[in-house]
Amino acid sequence: MEADHWHQRWQEGRIGFHQGKPNIWLLKFYSELELTPGEPLLLPLCGKSVDLVWLAEQGHPVIGVELSDIAIRDFFKEQQLSASEHSQTHFKQWQSGPLTLLEGDFFDLSHQDLGNCRVLFDRAALVALPAEMRQRYAAHTARLLTAGSRILLVTTDYPQHEKSPPPFAVSDEEVRALYGEHFTIELLHSENLSNGQDPLSKRGYLSG
Ligand SMILES: C[S@@+](CC[C@H](N)C(=O)[O-])C[C@H]1O[C@@H](n2cnc3c(N)ncnc32)[C@H](O)[C@@H]1O
């Protein structure tokens, strides 16, 4: 999924992936991240997710990275927040209190942009990308995060022929292949979501 695809979706309001409430798996497994008070988090491919706000309300500085200026403008408008803006090398930075949204391509993110952030929450980021980009995404993520970093990752798996992506089906084996070299992988939960609990998936599991 190239940038044009996402810009077009935001322009046309095709954002079925957006949830109006904090992600249920984030709420359920937040404590597993064992965050220290005030520890910052990174949300790649963040859209206008209310998870950003929920995490900030827990006392964390939050960095979101998002291609679409529509998503970012909508986010601050819907949250009734005013943000200061300034341009950096690769990103336009939008700042409001503990919330930093970087408008640009996640693949341009560097250690410098990230500061001391060592925790990442991934909901609908990895699964938004086709296979080749997932490899790039995981490799880039592993380069960005230093030793001892944690990722809470939400994925979905289903027979890919049943539905046209995104979200892409990502199997447990693929998660292990993508992250196993750099991270210890712990499956926290696996659930059949055929009751339609999560509009992104029929079957899902979570690894962190
Ligand atoms: C499936 S949506 C998920 C959004 C959000 N994580 C959520 O849970 O609502 C994927 C988002 O990633 C953004 N995106 C796609 N590729 C990106 C990239 N390379 N860098 C930054 N954002 C990207 C899209 O514009 C879109 O808002």
The ligand as an ORCA input file, in Angstrom:
! r2SCAN-3c Opt
* xyz 0 1
  C      -5.149      0.877      8.752
  S      -4.800      2.533      9.198
  C      -4.586      2.362     10.956
  C      -4.601      3.657     11.705
  C      -4.481      3.514     13.229
  N      -3.345      2.712     13.637
  C      -5.746      2.982     13.845
  O      -5.665      2.008     14.597
  O      -6.817      3.552     13.606
  C      -3.146      2.746      8.592
  C      -2.703      4.215      8.684
  O      -1.338      4.290      8.357
  C      -1.094      5.425      7.559
  N       0.136      5.096      6.811
  C       0.256      4.171      5.820
  N       1.536      4.073      5.417
  C       2.239      4.936      6.195
  C       3.614      5.300      6.272
  N       4.537      4.722      5.471
  N       4.001      6.210      7.180
  C       3.090      6.800      8.007
  N       1.767      6.521      7.968
  C       1.343      5.593      7.089
  C      -2.355      5.586      6.736
  O      -2.543      6.893      6.265
  C      -3.432      5.155      7.741
  O      -3.912      6.255      8.455
*
